[in-house]
Amino acid sequence: MLRSGVTLVQAFDIVAAGAEKPSMASLVREIRNDVSTGESFATALRRHPAQFDSLYCNLVDAGERAGASEAMLDRIATHREKTEGLKSKVRKAMVYPIAVICVALAVSGILLVKVVPQFEQIFAGFGAELPAATRLVIAVSEFAQAWWLPVLAAAAALLAGTLAARRSRHATEAMDRIVLRLPIIGGIARKSAVARCARTMATTISAGVPLIEALNSVAASAGNSVFAREMRRVRDEVAGGRQISAAMRNNGVFPVIVVQMIAVGEESGTLDDMLDRSAAHYEAQVDNAVEGLTSLLEPMIMSVLGVLIGGLVIAMYLPIFQLGAVAGGI
């Protein structure tokens, strides 16, 4: 709208009118009112830190100072679309198998607690020894009937404890470090963090944001506390006079190729371009890794579900099949 000649205040009115959520429309109108009274766009955004982080506000501020707000807003939109798309893909890779496993456990629990006892009553009148698989399922069912509430409470306590631990900086860093060491998932999380750091740094530096502020924004948007801590260390060393590539070297977090590309960019004056290339490279790697993991997990999960649910059903019907075979022989 700004490129079309619409004023900033008019653009806010149009965005507010088209917002689907009333809370979003109210937020845009508040910003419009602040801007219409003479405040800068960036200052109005900083009044709402829950919705607009420091990176967003710094980029808007840089665009206003350079007289290129429309170009900067377009750059912010591109940056957000790429980072949110990357987060969505990583989240899918991690959440999808967990969700399917939880559903499988819930279905199995219902079968063990509600369905198997009905079969157990039927088998009690057979007067014959049950197959080993059936006896095993009945034993598991009796355990589930007796202990389902404590098990459910323990699972809820574990989940609540994990969520509470995320509020602690040390616990968060420990969990993030564990995630980075996991097979397959750790590689995806590491590449995703590298891509986000490189993308954010490229966007802020190309926008003219001061280097120290840019590194602060990178640390805040890293998405992993281990990378955030390293970026804060890099910021401190750069503030002391070191180059970015020298501060990043030998820390065991950033890949050698990224450090080398940053060094080339610093020497040639094309740091933002080198960072953008690095971000694109690792974003493509994350895409490929997530697609490969998803294509591998889907048949594995279906196989596990088939064995788990199918095994329960077969174990319950085995005595009936045997009884039918005996009756047929007679």
C-alpha positions in Angstrom: 0.0 0.0 0.0 2.9 2.4 0.7 4.3 1.7 -2.7 0.9 2.5 -4.2 1.0 6.0 -2.6 -1.3 5.2 0.3 -0.3 7.1 3.5 0.8 5.2 6.5 -2.3 6.2 8.6 -4.6 5.2 5.7 -2.8 1.9 5.4 -3.4 1.1 9.1 -7.1 1.8 8.5 -7.2 -0.6 5.6 -5.3 -3.3 7.5 -7.6 -2.9 10.6 -10.7 -3.2 8.4 -9.5 -6.4 6.9 -8.3 -8.1 10.1 -10.2 -11.3 10.9 -9.5 -11.2 14.6 -11.0 -8.3 16.7 -7.8 -8.2 18.8 -5.7 -7.7 15.7 -7.9 -4.9 14.5 -7.7 -3.2 17.9 -3.9 -3.5 18.0 -3.6 -1.9 14.5 -5.9 0.9 15.5 -3.8 1.6 18.6 -0.7 1.8 16.5 -2.5 4.1 14.0 -3.5 6.4 16.8 0.0 6.6 18.1 1.4 7.3 14.6 -1.3 9.9 13.9 -0.3 11.9 17.0 3.3 12.3 15.7 5.1 9.2 17.0 7.4 7.3 14.7 6.2 3.9 13.4 9.0 2.1 15.3 8.2 3.9 18.6 4.5 2.9 18.2 5.5 -0.7 17.6 7.8 -0.8 20.7 4.7 -0.1 22.8 3.6 -3.7 22.0 6.7 -6.0 22.7 4.5 -9.1 22.9 3.6 -8.7 19.3 6.6 -6.9 17.8 10.1 -8.1 19.0 13.2 -6.0 19.0 14.3 -7.3 15.5 11.0 -6.1 14.0 11.2 -2.7 15.6 14.9 -2.2 14.7 14.2 -3.0 11.1 11.3 -0.6 10.9 13.4 2.1 12.6 16.2 1.6 10.1 13.7 1.8 7.2 12.2 5.1 8.6 15.6 6.7 9.0 16.7 5.7 5.5 13.3 6.9 4.0 12.6 3.4 2.6 9.9 2.1 4.8 8.1 0.2 2.0 11.2 -1.7 1.0 12.0 -2.5 4.6 8.5 -3.7 5.4 8.8 -6.0 2.3 12.1 -7.3 3.6 10.6 -7.9 7.1 7.7 -9.8 5.5 10.1 -12.0 3.5 12.2 -12.7 6.5 9.2 -13.6 8.7 7.7 -15.9 6.0 11.0 -17.8 5.6 11.7 -18.1 9.4 8.1 -19.1 10.2 8.0 -21.6 7.3 11.3 -23.1 8.6 9.9 -23.3 12.2 6.7 -24.9 10.9 8.7 -27.6 9.0 10.9 -28.4 12.0 7.8 -28.5 14.3 6.1 -30.9 11.9 9.1 -33.2 12.0 9.1 -33.3 15.8 5.4 -33.1 16.6 4.0 -35.5 14.0 5.5 -38.8 15.4 4.9 -37.7 19.0 1.2 -37.0 18.2 0.7 -40.4 16.4 2.4 -42.3 19.3 0.2 -40.5 21.8 -2.9 -41.4 19.8 -1.7 -45.0 19.6 -1.2 -45.2 23.3 -4.6 -43.7 24.0 -6.3 -46.2 21.7 -4.4 -49.1 23.2 -5.2 -47.9 26.7 -8.9 -47.8 25.9 -8.8 -51.3 24.5 -6.9 -52.6 27.5 -9.2 -51.0 30.1 -12.6 -51.3 28.4 -12.5 -54.0 25.7 -10.1 -56.7 27.0 -12.0 -57.2 30.3 -15.1 -58.1 28.3 -13.2 -60.9 26.5 -11.7 -62.0 29.8 -15.2 -62.7 31.1 -16.0 -64.8 28.0 -12.7 -66.7 28.3 -13.4 -67.5 31.9 -16.1 -70.0 30.9 -13.9 -71.9 28.3 -12.3 -74.2 30.9 -9.1 -74.4 28.8 -5.7 -72.9 28.9 -5.4 -69.7 27.0 -2.6 -69.0 24.4 0.5 -67.2 25.8 -0.3 -64.0 23.8 -3.8 -63.8 25.2 -2.5 -64.4 28.8 0.1 -61.6 28.3 -2.6 -59.1 27.0 -4.9 -60.0 29.9 -2.0 -59.4 32.4 -1.3 -56.1 30.9 -5.0 -55.2 30.9 -5.2 -56.1 34.7 -2.2 -53.9 35.3 -3.7 -51.0 33.3 -7.1 -51.3 35.2 -5.3 -51.2 38.5 -2.8 -48.5 37.8 -4.2 -46.3 34.9 -4.9 -43.4 37.2 -1.3 -43.2 38.8 0.2 -43.7 35.3 -1.9 -40.9 33.9 -1.1 -38.7 36.8 2.7 -39.4 36.4 2.5 -38.6 32.7 0.7 -35.3 33.5 3.2 -34.5 36.2 6.1 -35.2 33.8 4.6 -32.9 31.1 3.9 -30.2 33.6 7.5 -30.5 35.0 8.9 -30.3 31.5 6.9 -27.1 30.7 7.9 -25.6 34.0 11.5 -26.4 33.4 11.4 -24.5 30.1 11.1 -21.3 32.2 14.5 -21.9 33.7 17.4 -20.8 31.7 19.7 -23.6 32.8 17.0 -26.3 32.2 16.2 -24.8 28.8 19.8 -24.8 27.7 20.2 -28.4 29.0 17.2 -29.6 27.0 18.2 -27.7 23.9 21.7 -29.2 24.1 20.1 -32.7 24.4 18.0 -32.0 21.3 21.0 -31.0 19.3 22.7 -34.4 20.2 19.7 -36.5 19.2 20.1 -38.6 16.0 18.4 -37.1 12.9 16.3 -34.7 14.9 19.4 -33.0 16.3 20.8 -32.5 12.8 17.5 -30.8 11.7 17.4 -28.6 14.8 21.1 -27.6 14.3 20.6 -26.7 10.6 17.4 -24.8 11.4 19.2 -22.7 14.1 22.1 -22.0 11.7 19.7 -21.0 8.9 17.7 -18.7 11.3 20.8 -17.0 12.6 22.2 -16.4 9.2 18.9 -15.2 7.8 18.4 -12.8 10.7 21.9 -11.5 10.5 21.7 -11.0 6.7 18.4 -9.1 7.1 19.6 -6.8 9.8 23.0 -6.0 8.3 21.6 -5.3 4.9 19.1 -3.0 6.5 21.8 -0.9 8.0 21.2 -1.9 11.6 24.3 -1.4 13.8 26.3 -4.6 14.1 26.0 -5.0 17.9 22.2 -4.5 17.7 22.1 -6.9 14.8 23.9 -9.6 16.8 21.5 -8.9 19.7 18.6 -9.6 17.4 20.2 -12.8 16.1 20.6 -14.1 19.6 17.0 -13.3 20.5 15.6 -15.0 17.4 18.0 -18.1 17.3 15.3 -20.4 18.5 17.8 -22.5 20.5 19.3 -21.3 23.8 22.7 -22.9 23.0 22.9 -20.8 19.8 21.6 -17.8 21.6 24.3 -18.1 24.2 27.0 -18.4 21.6 25.6 -15.4 19.6 25.8 -13.3 22.8 29.4 -14.4 23.3 30.1 -13.4 19.6 28.4 -10.1 20.2 30.7 -9.4 23.2 33.8 -10.3 21.3 32.8 -8.2 18.3 32.1 -5.3 20.7 35.7 -5.8 21.9 37.1 -5.3 18.3 37.2 -8.9 16.9 35.7 -9.8 13.5 32.5 -11.9 13.4 34.2 -14.9 11.7 37.1 -14.9 14.3 34.6 -14.8 17.2 32.6 -17.7 15.6 35.6 -19.9 14.9 36.3 -23.0 17.0 33.1 -22.7 19.1 31.7 -26.1 18.0 28.3 -24.6 17.2 28.5 -22.9 13.8 29.6 -25.1 10.8 33.0 -24.4 9.3 31.5 -23.5 5.9 29.4 -20.8 7.5 32.4 -19.3 9.3 34.4 -19.3 6.1 31.6 -17.6 4.1 31.3 -15.0 6.8 35.1 -14.4 6.6 34.9 -14.1 2.8 32.0 -11.6 3.2 33.9 -9.5 5.7 37.0 -9.3 3.4 35.0 -8.5 0.3 32.4 -6.3 1.8 29.5 -8.6 0.9 28.7 -10.0 4.3 25.0 -9.7 3.9 25.1 -11.6 0.6 27.3 -14.4 2.0 24.9 -14.7 5.0 21.9 -14.8 2.7 23.6 -17.6 0.7 24.4 -19.5 3.9 20.8 -19.2 5.1 19.4 -20.4 1.7 21.8 -23.4 1.8 20.8 -24.6 5.2 17.1 -23.9 4.6 17.3 -26.2 1.6 19.0 -28.8 3.8 16.3 -28.6 6.4 13.6 -29.0 3.7 15.3 -32.1 2.4 15.9 -33.5 5.9 12.3 -33.0 7.0 10.9 -34.5 3.7 13.2 -37.5 4.1 12.3 -38.0 7.8 8.6 -37.7 7.1 8.7 -40.2 4.2 10.6 -42.6 6.5 8.5 -42.1 9.6 5.1 -42.6 7.9 5.5 -46.3 7.0 7.4 -47.0 10.2 4.6 -45.4 12.3 1.9 -47.3 10.4 3.8 -50.5 10.9 4.1 -49.9 14.6 0.4 -49.1 14.9 -0.5 -52.2 12.9 1.6 -54.4 15.1 0.3 -52.8 18.3 -3.4 -52.6 17.6 -3.5 -55.7 15.4 -1.5 -57.7 18.0 -4.1 -56.8 20.7 -7.0 -57.8 18.5 -5.4 -61.1 17.3 -4.4 -62.0 20.9 -8.1 -61.6 22.0 -9.4 -63.7 19.1 -6.9 -66.5 19.2 -8.9 -68.5 21.8 -12.0 -68.2 19.7 -10.1 -69.4 16.6 -8.7 -72.3 18.6 -12.2 -73.2 19.9 -13.6 -73.1 16.4 -10.8 -75.4 15.1 -11.4 -77.9 17.9 -15.1 -77.8 17.2 -14.5 -78.3 13.5 -12.2 -81.3 14.3 -14.9 -83.0 16.4 
